[in-house]
Amino acid sequence: MATASPIAAPLEAHPAALAFPMMDDDRLRALADDIKAHGQQEPIVLFEGRLLDGRNRFAACGIAGVRPKFVTLGLDECPSPTQYVLSKNTQRRDLTAVQRAALAVDPIILDAFRAEAKAREREGGRRGGQAKGSPGPVQPFERSTGNSRLSRAVEQAAEAFGSGRDSAYTMGRIQAASPEVYERARAGEFKTVVEAKRAAGLPETSRDLGK
């Protein structure tokens, strides 16, 4: 197993970054070898003292014994850190349309978007008077629940991943009906959202049959 040298203090990851898995040991070791041989080519991005982008680079620098290079973004450059993380990872990863829809309803990502919305409300409340509490964890997933903050989070995530909103909402229903099928969809096992919907035992609609 790849282990890191104590070249830099441990850093907490931004919640949205946790939706994407770390490299396996072999790939992480290969990245560490490349950094040791050629240097760190892309800086690690911090936001409010947390790792926003570059968890693998940070770990690889520790393995290689190389002091990592950082860049820090503030709200002016990064008004939505969650959107930033998703955009960066979508560019890097070869995701199918089904995987994009599945990630658009990942509870970690939705929680991160909703937390940002709540923070904006709190900031507005300090000026105008209200907004208390936290959004609470996401429990998908019926579109008819009337949870406007959850709906907005899904739409933000769908936009970031380049997924249609209807596909994302359908994947949310798949997630609620069959977590096992949802995980298979995330892993890229299905060619279409409709195929995943059938596997989850959800009824088909006239729209599905027309595809």
C-alpha positions in Angstrom: 0.0 0.0 0.0 1.3 3.5 -0.9 2.1 5.5 2.2 2.8 9.3 2.5 5.8 11.0 4.0 5.1 13.8 6.5 6.2 16.5 4.1 3.0 18.5 4.6 0.5 18.6 7.4 -2.7 16.6 6.7 -5.5 18.6 5.2 -9.3 18.1 5.2 -11.0 17.6 1.9 -13.9 19.8 0.8 -17.1 17.7 1.0 -17.8 17.8 -2.7 -14.3 16.4 -3.5 -15.2 13.2 -1.5 -17.7 12.2 -4.2 -14.8 11.1 -6.4 -12.7 8.1 -5.4 -9.0 8.3 -4.9 -6.7 6.6 -7.3 -5.8 3.0 -6.5 -2.3 2.3 -5.0 -0.6 1.5 -8.3 -1.8 4.7 -10.1 -1.0 6.8 -7.0 2.5 5.4 -6.9 2.9 6.1 -10.6 1.8 9.7 -10.1 4.2 10.0 -7.1 7.1 8.6 -9.3 6.2 11.2 -12.0 6.1 14.0 -9.6 9.4 13.0 -8.1 11.0 12.8 -11.6 9.4 15.8 -13.2 8.0 18.0 -10.4 4.4 18.8 -9.6 3.0 20.3 -12.8 -0.4 21.5 -11.5 -1.0 23.2 -8.1 -3.3 21.8 -5.5 -6.3 24.0 -5.0 -7.4 25.1 -1.5 -10.6 26.8 -0.5 -11.1 28.0 3.1 -8.2 25.8 4.1 -9.5 22.6 2.7 -8.5 20.5 -0.3 -10.8 21.5 -3.1 -9.0 19.9 -6.0 -5.9 17.7 -6.0 -6.3 15.1 -3.3 -4.4 12.6 -5.4 -1.6 15.1 -6.1 -1.4 15.9 -2.4 -1.1 12.3 -1.5 1.4 11.6 -4.3 3.6 14.5 -3.1 3.7 13.0 0.3 4.7 9.6 -1.1 7.4 11.2 -3.3 8.7 13.3 -0.4 8.1 16.5 -2.5 6.7 19.6 -0.8 3.4 20.3 -2.5 2.5 23.5 -4.3 -0.8 25.2 -3.5 -3.0 27.9 -4.9 -5.8 29.3 -2.7 -9.2 30.4 -4.2 -11.6 32.8 -2.4 -15.3 33.4 -3.0 -14.5 36.1 -5.7 -12.7 33.5 -7.9 -14.9 30.6 -6.8 -18.4 31.5 -5.8 -19.5 27.8 -5.9 -16.7 25.5 -4.8 -18.9 22.5 -5.5 -19.4 23.6 -9.0 -15.7 24.1 -9.4 -14.9 20.5 -8.2 -17.5 19.0 -10.5 -16.4 20.9 -13.5 -12.7 19.9 -13.0 -13.5 16.2 -12.5 -16.0 16.1 -15.4 -13.3 17.4 -17.7 -10.8 14.7 -16.5 -12.9 11.6 -16.3 -14.5 9.7 -19.2 -18.0 9.5 -17.9 -21.0 8.0 -19.7 -24.4 9.8 -19.8 -25.7 7.3 -17.3 -22.8 8.0 -14.9 -23.3 11.7 -15.2 -26.9 11.4 -14.3 -26.0 9.1 -11.3 -23.4 11.6 -10.0 -25.9 14.4 -10.3 -27.9 12.8 -7.5 -25.0 11.7 -5.4 -26.0 12.6 -1.8 -22.5 14.0 -1.0 -22.7 16.4 -4.0 -26.3 17.4 -3.2 -25.5 18.0 0.4 -22.6 20.2 -0.7 -24.8 22.3 -3.0 -27.4 22.6 -0.3 -24.9 23.7 2.3 -23.7 26.4 -0.1 -27.3 27.6 -0.5 -27.8 27.6 3.2 -24.6 29.6 3.7 -25.8 32.2 1.2 -29.1 32.3 3.1 -27.3 32.8 6.4 -25.3 35.6 4.9 -28.4 37.2 3.6 -30.1 36.6 7.0 -27.3 38.5 8.8 -28.2 41.5 6.6 -32.0 41.0 6.6 -32.7 39.1 9.6 -33.1 35.3 9.3 -32.0 31.8 8.2 -31.2 29.3 10.9 -30.2 25.7 11.1 -28.6 23.4 8.6 -30.1 21.8 5.5 -29.9 18.3 6.9 -28.8 15.3 4.9 -30.3 14.5 1.6 -32.9 11.7 1.6 -33.8 11.3 -2.1 -35.9 11.2 -3.8 -39.3 12.1 -5.1 -39.6 15.1 -7.3 -43.0 15.9 -5.8 -41.6 16.5 -2.3 -41.7 20.2 -2.7 -38.1 20.6 -1.4 -37.0 23.5 -3.5 -33.5 23.5 -2.2 -33.0 19.8 -3.1 -34.5 20.4 -6.5 -32.2 23.3 -7.1 -29.2 21.2 -6.0 -30.1 18.5 -8.4 -30.4 21.0 -11.3 -27.1 22.6 -10.4 -25.4 19.1 -10.3 -27.1 18.0 -13.6 -25.8 21.2 -15.3 -22.3 20.7 -13.9 -22.2 17.1 -15.2 -23.8 17.9 -18.5 -26.8 15.7 -17.7 -30.4 16.4 -18.5 -32.6 17.2 -15.5 -35.1 14.5 -16.4 -32.3 11.9 -16.5 -31.0 13.1 -13.1 -34.5 13.0 -11.5 -35.0 9.5 -13.0 -31.7 8.4 -11.6 -32.8 9.8 -8.2 -35.8 7.6 -8.3 -33.6 4.6 -9.2 -31.4 5.4 -6.3 -34.4 5.4 -3.9 -35.9 2.2 -5.4 -32.7 0.2 -5.7 -29.4 1.4 -4.2 -27.7 -1.6 -5.8 -28.9 -0.7 -9.3 -27.9 2.9 -8.7 -24.3 1.8 -7.7 -24.2 -0.3 -10.9 -25.2 2.8 -12.9 -22.5 4.8 -11.2 -20.0 2.2 -12.2 -21.0 2.5 -15.9 -22.8 -0.9 -16.3 -25.8 0.5 -18.2 -25.9 2.1 -21.6 -29.0 4.2 -20.9 -30.9 5.6 -18.0 -34.0 3.7 -19.3 -32.1 0.4 -19.0 -31.1 1.2 -15.4 -34.8 2.1 -14.7 -35.9 -1.3 -15.9 -33.3 -3.0 -13.8 -34.6 -1.1 -10.8 -38.1 -2.4 -11.5 -39.6 1.1 -12.1 -42.5 1.4 -14.4 -41.8 2.7 -17.9 -43.5 5.8 -19.3 -44.6 6.7 -22.8 -41.5 8.9 -23.0 -39.3 5.9 -22.2 -40.9 3.7 -24.8 -40.4 6.4 -27.5 -36.7 6.4 -27.0 
